[in-house]
Structures are given as C-alpha cells and as structure tokens.
Amino acid sequence: MIALREQHPRFTPAEYLAWEEQQEIRYESTSLQGYVLVSTTEMCLKVYQPTQRGRWELTTYTDGELVELNSVNLSVSIDQIYEDLIFAPEELSIEL
C-alpha cells in the first residue's frame, strides 16, 4: 500500500481499498495459501484462496454463513467471528 500511495497520493484509504479489490491478485511467493479481508463496518468477510489451477478465487461471506478456510482446514460460522462485536451507528462511523 505504501508504494501505491507514493505513486497515487490522491487516493484516500477507502478509494485505495476499492481499487485494490478490482486488481488481479498476483504473488510470486508460492507459500501464500490464502488471505481474508474482514470488514469492520458490517458482517462481511472476503476470502481469497488459490484454486488447483493456480488462479485466485474470491468468496464473500455474510451473516449466517459458514466460512471455509481451506489452507488451515477450518470451517467457522461468520456469526462466531463477529460474536461480541457491536457496530457503531452509521452516523458515528469515521471514514479514514
């Protein structure tokens, strides 16, 4: 993110995240087995995991769904992940 911010200093963090999600995921490291983006404003997880063909697949999980993390052999309810979290009312949220 630092390198991009230096190249595109006009991006706000929210704009950067939106841009980043649109880009194709590319990693030279073969050790990366997946990653998870966790929303702090709503019950939503975005899980990126490689397919057997070497492409990255995005799965979005929302309330009530079972989150599958293949790289660590874990299935967990999204409700458990957000169990004790209370979201701030929208008018109190601060956008960075």
PyMOL commands that set and color helices and strands:
alter all, ss='L'
color gray80, all
select helices_A, chain A and resi 2-7+13-22+70-72+78-81+90-92
alter helices_A, ss='H'
color red, helices_A
select strands_A, chain A and resi 35-38+44-50+56-62+66-69+74-77
alter strands_A, ss='S'
color yellow, strands_A
deselect
rebuild
show_as cartoon
